[in-house]
Amino acid sequence: MDQALSDVKVLDLTWHVTGPYCTKLLADYGAAVIKVERPGEGDPTRKMGPFPGDLPHPEKGGLFLYLNTNKQGITLNLKSPIGRRIVKELVLEADILVENFKPGVMARLGLDYETLSQINPRLVMTSISNFGQTGPYRDYKATDMIEYALGGPMYSTGDVDFEPLKVHHQAVQFQAGVCASVATMTALFGAEIRGEGEVVDISIMETQAAGIDRTPTLRIAYQYTGDVNGRQPTIPGFASGTFPCKDGYVTLMGGTIFFPKTAAMLEMPELLKHPVYSNIFEHAKPEVAEEFLEILLPWLLERTRREIWQAAQAQGLLSSPVYTTEDLLADPHYTERQFFAEVEHPLAGICKVPGAPFKMSETPWQVIKPAPLLGQHNEEILGNLGYNKEDLVKLQQQGII
């Protein structure tokens, strides 16, 4: 079955998370992606866990396997003249090139857009960096935490009584990868209309400053009122928040106008006549919320997450269990929609990965092949460029592939 991007060819010069996630999204919707890695070492995520059995192995890194599904893989030393020549040969047939080196590296390699566009005028080149290709921070190094902090969201994340905190893991990198893939496709559509490509400049920090994580509202609010929105108290509100139960935690939104549904869920209609609890204006008082916990918590602790969720759903009350990864993988809703996909890797075995970020009825997302072994497709791809087996042996001996 043809996929949405089956006629798109991508040259992937990226590493770590943001760039590979951008090209993964393209590959999983059908684009032919050639991932270029450094000979002998490969992408750094090959050394990052989790690993099967918790035993590190460069071909079994879970993050690498997830980020590089449906790609072909070759190795090239871009510091060598022959390696750079091969890149130019691949660019001739590519629609898109994605790279996430430091600004200026591609120019020093002689692979800047001005040079490559002379080879292929329709080429779209997406350059991903910490702070963009221009500006006073252009050459600064950064981590996920630095980008989250400078982008603005971090100031409102964490406990109100302590310092700001970063969201867990590499959320910034993944969000920037989504932005890069959308921007790349937008530029590709433009290139098809105009008959010439362009450069897409992705600043990871700017994906936070203008991202979906609360920031637009906070920026506008500051301009209107001058208020800086900080961290919020983590204590539960009146019948609202995250609470313990018999087998874990649940979330509820049961106060203010939703309180009649909470009373129905608890099978306590008398609460609607209570002089304090029935008054939604009293719900904002911390002492009232804390007092109501004496009624709510015993009911929750006698029931499982599923039982509470079902009781809340029966009353139309907003609620959900707080899932672990094990819960998520076993959830019948995701199973019925076939969200998680199984990928079989020749060395790492079978594992489940998150599936389509969105579904398309006629040109679907598919995991057709696992992430490549290091240099797995050297012979096939370089052979298509005219390099024979003897050439490949020499290139490998010279450290070029």
C-alpha positions as CSV (number, residue, x, y, z in Angstrom):
1,M,0.0,0.0,0.0
2,D,1.3,3.4,-0.9
3,Q,1.9,5.8,2.0
4,A,1.5,9.6,2.1
5,L,5.2,10.3,1.5
6,S,6.1,7.3,-0.6
7,D,7.5,9.6,-3.4
8,V,9.7,11.7,-1.0
9,K,13.4,11.0,-0.6
10,V,15.2,12.3,2.5
11,L,18.9,12.4,3.3
12,D,19.3,12.3,7.1
13,L,22.5,13.8,8.5
14,T,21.0,14.0,12.1
15,W,21.9,12.5,15.4
16,H,20.7,12.3,19.0
17,V,16.9,13.0,19.3
18,T,15.4,16.1,17.6
19,G,16.7,15.5,14.1
20,P,16.1,11.7,14.1
21,Y,12.6,12.2,15.4
22,C,11.9,14.7,12.6
23,T,13.0,12.2,10.0
24,K,11.4,9.3,11.7
25,L,8.0,11.0,11.3
26,L,8.7,11.3,7.6
27,A,9.9,7.7,7.3
28,D,7.0,6.2,9.1
29,Y,4.6,7.9,6.6
30,G,6.5,6.5,3.7
31,A,9.5,8.7,2.9
32,A,12.6,6.9,1.7
33,V,15.1,8.1,4.4
34,I,18.8,7.4,4.2
35,K,20.4,7.9,7.7
36,V,24.1,8.8,7.6
37,E,26.2,7.8,10.7
38,R,29.8,8.2,11.7
39,P,31.9,5.1,10.9
40,G,32.6,2.8,13.8
41,E,30.5,4.8,16.3
42,G,27.2,5.8,14.8
43,D,24.5,7.9,16.4
44,P,25.1,8.6,20.2
45,T,21.7,7.1,21.0
46,R,23.0,3.7,20.1
47,K,24.8,3.9,23.5
48,M,21.7,5.1,25.4
49,G,19.3,2.8,27.1
50,P,17.0,1.1,27.8
51,F,18.7,-2.1,26.6
52,P,17.1,-5.6,26.5
53,G,18.1,-7.3,29.8
54,D,19.8,-4.0,30.8
55,L,22.9,-5.1,28.9
56,P,24.4,-2.3,26.8
57,H,24.9,-3.0,23.1
58,P,25.3,-0.5,20.2
59,E,22.7,-2.3,18.1
60,K,20.1,-2.7,20.9
61,G,19.6,0.8,22.3
62,G,15.9,1.3,22.7
63,L,15.9,5.0,22.0
64,F,17.9,4.5,18.8
65,L,15.6,1.7,17.7
66,Y,12.5,3.8,18.2
67,L,13.9,7.0,16.5
68,N,15.1,5.3,13.4
69,T,12.4,2.9,12.2
70,N,11.8,2.6,8.5
71,K,15.2,4.1,7.6
72,Q,18.1,2.8,5.6
73,G,21.5,3.3,7.2
74,I,25.0,4.0,5.8
75,T,28.2,5.2,7.3
76,L,30.2,8.1,6.0
77,N,33.1,10.2,7.3
78,L,32.0,13.7,6.3
79,K,35.5,15.1,7.1
80,S,36.9,13.2,4.1
81,P,36.7,14.5,0.5
82,I,35.2,11.2,-0.7
83,G,32.6,11.2,2.1
84,R,31.5,14.7,1.1
85,R,31.5,13.8,-2.6
86,I,29.1,10.9,-1.8
87,V,26.8,13.2,0.1
88,K,26.6,15.4,-3.0
89,E,25.9,12.4,-5.1
90,L,23.0,11.5,-2.8
91,V,21.7,15.1,-2.7
92,L,21.2,14.9,-6.5
93,E,18.3,12.6,-6.0
94,A,17.0,13.9,-2.6
95,D,14.0,16.1,-2.0
96,I,15.0,16.9,1.6
97,L,18.2,17.1,3.6
98,V,17.9,17.3,7.4
99,E,21.0,18.1,9.5
100,N,21.5,19.2,13.1
101,F,25.2,20.0,13.4
102,K,26.4,23.2,15.0
103,P,25.8,26.3,12.9
104,G,28.6,26.7,10.5
105,V,29.7,23.1,10.3
106,M,27.9,22.4,7.0
107,A,29.6,25.4,5.5
108,R,33.0,24.3,6.7
109,L,32.4,20.9,5.2
110,G,31.5,22.5,1.9
111,L,28.0,21.2,2.2
112,D,26.2,24.5,2.8
113,Y,22.9,25.2,1.1
114,E,24.4,27.5,-1.5
115,T,26.6,24.6,-2.7
116,L,24.0,21.9,-2.5
117,S,21.3,23.9,-4.2
118,Q,23.6,24.2,-7.2
119,I,23.5,20.4,-7.4
120,N,19.8,20.2,-6.7
121,P,17.8,23.5,-7.0
122,R,14.7,21.9,-5.6
123,L,16.3,20.7,-2.4
124,V,14.7,21.6,0.9
125,M,17.4,21.7,3.6
126,T,16.3,21.7,7.3
127,S,18.9,22.9,9.7
128,I,18.2,22.2,13.4
129,S,20.3,23.8,16.1
130,N,20.0,24.9,19.7
131,F,19.4,28.6,19.0
132,G,19.1,28.9,15.2
133,Q,21.6,29.8,12.5
134,T,21.8,33.5,13.5
135,G,21.7,35.6,16.6
136,P,24.0,36.2,19.6
137,Y,23.4,32.7,21.0
138,R,24.0,30.9,17.8
139,D,27.2,29.2,18.9
140,Y,26.2,28.4,22.5
141,K,25.9,24.8,23.6
142,A,22.7,23.7,25.3
143,T,20.9,20.8,26.9
144,D,17.2,19.9,27.1
145,M,17.1,21.7,30.4
146,I,18.7,24.9,29.1
147,E,16.3,25.1,26.2
148,Y,13.3,24.5,28.4
149,A,14.5,27.2,30.8
150,L,15.4,29.8,28.1
151,G,12.2,29.0,26.2
152,G,10.1,30.1,29.2
153,P,7.9,27.1,30.2
154,M,10.2,26.0,33.1
155,Y,9.3,29.0,35.3
156,S,5.8,27.7,35.8
157,T,6.8,24.0,36.3
158,G,7.4,22.5,39.7
159,D,6.4,23.1,43.3
160,V,5.5,26.7,44.3
161,D,7.7,26.5,47.3
162,F,10.8,25.4,45.5
163,E,12.9,26.2,42.4
164,P,11.6,25.7,38.9
165,L,11.8,22.1,37.5
166,K,12.2,20.7,34.0
167,V,9.7,18.2,32.7
168,H,11.0,14.6,32.7
169,H,13.2,13.2,30.0
170,Q,13.7,14.8,26.5
171,A,10.3,16.4,26.0
172,V,11.9,19.5,24.5
173,Q,13.8,17.5,21.9
174,F,10.7,15.6,20.8
175,Q,8.6,18.7,20.5
176,A,11.2,20.4,18.4
177,G,11.4,17.3,16.2
178,V,7.6,17.6,15.5
179,C,8.0,21.3,14.7
180,A,10.9,20.4,12.3
181,S,8.9,17.8,10.5
182,V,5.9,20.0,10.0
183,A,8.1,22.9,8.8
184,T,10.0,20.6,6.4
185,M,6.8,19.4,4.8
186,T,5.6,22.9,4.5
187,A,8.8,23.9,2.7
188,L,8.6,20.8,0.5
189,F,5.1,21.8,-0.7
190,G,6.4,25.3,-1.4
191,A,9.3,23.9,-3.4
192,E,7.0,21.8,-5.5
193,I,4.9,24.9,-6.3
194,R,7.9,27.3,-7.0
195,G,10.2,24.7,-8.5
196,E,13.0,25.6,-6.1
197,G,13.9,24.7,-2.5
198,E,14.8,26.7,0.5
199,V,16.4,26.5,4.0
200,V,14.3,25.8,7.1
201,D,16.0,27.2,10.2
202,I,14.8,25.4,13.4
203,S,15.8,26.9,16.7
204,I,15.0,24.3,19.5
205,M,14.8,27.1,22.0
206,E,12.3,29.0,19.9
207,T,10.1,25.9,19.7
208,Q,9.7,26.4,23.5
209,A,9.3,30.1,23.4
210,A,6.4,29.7,20.9
211,G,5.4,26.2,21.7
212,I,2.1,24.7,22.8
213,D,3.2,24.1,26.4
214,R,1.3,27.0,28.1
215,T,3.6,29.6,26.6
216,P,1.3,31.5,24.2
217,T,-1.2,32.2,26.9
218,L,1.4,33.3,29.4
219,R,3.1,35.6,26.9
220,I,-0.1,37.3,26.0
221,A,-1.2,37.5,29.7
222,Y,2.1,39.3,30.6
223,Q,1.6,41.9,27.9
224,Y,-2.0,42.6,29.1
225,T,-1.5,42.5,32.8
226,G,2.2,42.5,33.6
227,D,1.8,39.4,35.7
228,V,4.4,36.7,35.6
229,N,2.7,33.3,36.0
230,G,4.7,31.2,38.3
231,R,4.4,27.7,39.8
232,Q,1.1,26.7,41.3
233,P,0.5,24.8,44.6
234,T,0.4,21.1,44.1
235,I,-2.1,20.4,46.9
236,P,-5.4,19.1,45.7
237,G,-8.3,21.5,45.3
238,F,-11.8,20.9,46.4
239,A,-12.6,17.4,45.0
240,S,-10.2,18.1,42.3
241,G,-6.6,16.9,41.7
242,T,-4.7,13.7,42.0
243,F,-5.6,11.3,44.8
244,P,-4.5,7.9,46.1
245,C,-6.8,4.9,45.8
246,K,-6.7,1.2,46.4
247,D,-4.2,0.3,43.6
248,G,-2.5,3.6,42.7
249,Y,-3.7,7.1,41.9
250,V,-6.7,8.8,40.1
251,T,-7.4,12.3,38.9
252,L,-10.7,14.0,39.5
253,M,-12.2,17.3,38.5
254,G,-15.2,17.3,40.9
255,G,-15.5,20.7,42.5
256,T,-17.4,23.9,41.8
257,I,-20.1,23.3,39.1
258,F,-19.1,19.6,38.9
259,F,-19.9,19.0,42.6
260,P,-23.4,17.6,42.1
261,K,-21.8,14.9,39.9
262,T,-19.3,14.2,42.7
263,A,-22.1,13.8,45.2
264,A,-23.9,11.4,42.9
265,M,-20.7,9.4,42.4
266,L,-20.2,9.1,46.2
267,E,-23.9,8.3,46.5
268,M,-24.2,11.1,49.1
269,P,-27.1,13.4,47.9
270,E,-27.2,15.0,51.3
271,L,-23.9,16.8,50.4
272,L,-25.9,19.0,48.1
273,K,-27.6,20.5,51.1
274,H,-24.5,20.9,53.1
275,P,-24.1,24.6,54.1
276,V,-20.4,24.8,53.0
277,Y,-19.9,22.0,50.4
278,S,-22.9,23.0,48.4
279,N,-21.6,26.6,48.0
280,I,-19.2,26.7,45.0
281,F,-17.7,30.0,46.3
282,E,-16.5,28.1,49.4
283,H,-14.6,25.5,47.3
284,A,-11.7,27.9,46.7
285,K,-10.8,27.9,50.4
286,P,-7.9,25.5,51.2
287,E,-9.4,24.6,54.6
288,V,-12.7,23.5,52.9
289,A,-10.8,21.3,50.4
290,E,-8.8,19.7,53.2
291,E,-11.9,19.1,55.3
292,F,-13.7,17.4,52.3
293,L,-10.8,15.0,51.9
294,E,-12.1,13.3,55.1
295,I,-15.1,12.3,53.1
296,L,-13.5,11.7,49.7
297,L,-10.3,9.8,50.6
298,P,-12.0,6.8,52.5
299,W,-14.3,6.3,49.5
300,L,-11.3,6.4,47.1
301,L,-9.1,4.1,49.1
302,E,-11.7,1.4,49.2
303,R,-11.8,1.2,45.4
304,T,-9.5,0.5,42.5
305,R,-8.7,3.0,39.7
306,R,-10.9,1.2,37.3
307,E,-13.8,1.2,39.7
308,I,-13.5,4.9,40.5
309,W,-13.2,5.7,36.8
310,Q,-16.3,3.7,35.9
311,A,-18.2,5.4,38.7
312,A,-17.1,8.8,37.6
313,Q,-18.0,8.0,33.9
314,A,-21.4,6.9,35.0
315,Q,-22.1,10.4,36.3
316,G,-20.3,12.3,33.5
317,L,-17.6,13.4,35.9
318,L,-14.1,14.2,34.5
319,S,-11.7,11.5,35.8
320,S,-9.0,9.1,34.8
321,P,-6.6,6.6,36.4
322,V,-2.9,7.6,36.6
323,Y,-1.2,5.0,34.3
324,T,2.1,3.4,34.6
325,T,3.8,2.3,31.4
326,E,2.6,-1.3,32.0
327,D,-1.0,0.0,32.3
328,L,-0.7,2.0,29.1
329,L,0.6,-1.0,27.1
330,A,-2.3,-3.2,28.4
331,D,-5.1,-0.6,27.9
332,P,-7.9,-2.1,25.8
333,H,-8.6,1.2,24.0
334,Y,-5.1,1.4,22.6
335,T,-5.2,-2.3,21.8
336,E,-8.5,-2.0,19.8
337,R,-7.1,1.0,17.9
338,Q,-3.8,-0.9,17.3
339,F,-1.8,2.1,18.5
340,F,1.3,0.2,19.7
341,A,3.2,-1.4,16.9
342,E,5.5,-4.4,17.2
343,V,9.0,-4.1,15.7
344,E,11.2,-7.1,15.2
345,H,14.9,-6.3,15.2
346,P,17.5,-8.9,14.1
347,L,19.5,-8.4,17.3
348,A,17.3,-6.7,19.8
349,G,14.3,-8.9,19.2
350,I,10.6,-7.9,19.3
351,C,9.5,-4.8,21.1
352,K,6.5,-2.5,21.1
353,V,6.8,1.1,20.1
354,P,4.3,4.0,20.1
355,G,2.3,4.1,16.9
356,A,0.9,6.7,14.6
357,P,0.7,10.3,15.9
358,F,-2.3,10.6,13.7
359,K,-4.2,8.1,11.5
360,M,-4.8,8.4,7.7
361,S,-7.4,6.1,6.1
362,E,-5.8,5.7,2.7
363,T,-2.1,6.3,3.2
364,P,-1.4,5.0,6.7
365,W,1.5,5.2,9.1
366,Q,3.4,1.9,9.1
367,V,6.4,0.3,10.7
368,I,7.8,-1.7,7.8
369,K,11.3,-2.3,8.9
370,P,13.3,-1.8,12.1
371,A,16.1,0.7,12.7
372,P,19.2,-0.2,10.6
373,L,22.3,-1.8,11.9
374,L,25.4,0.4,11.7
375,G,26.3,0.7,8.0
376,Q,23.7,-2.0,7.1
377,H,22.9,-0.5,3.7
378,N,26.3,0.7,2.6
379,E,26.6,-1.9,-0.2
380,E,23.0,-1.3,-1.5
381,I,23.0,2.5,-1.5
382,L,26.6,3.1,-2.5
383,G,26.2,0.4,-5.1
384,N,23.4,2.3,-6.7
385,L,25.8,5.2,-7.0
386,G,28.2,3.1,-8.9
387,Y,30.6,1.9,-6.2
388,N,31.5,-1.8,-6.5
389,K,32.5,-4.2,-3.8
390,E,36.2,-3.5,-4.3
391,D,35.5,0.2,-3.9
392,L,33.6,-0.4,-0.7
393,V,36.5,-2.4,0.8
394,K,38.9,0.4,0.0
395,L,36.5,3.0,1.5
396,Q,36.2,1.0,4.7
397,Q,39.9,0.5,5.0
398,Q,40.4,4.2,4.6
399,G,37.8,4.9,7.4
400,I,35.5,6.7,4.9
401,I,32.6,4.3,5.5
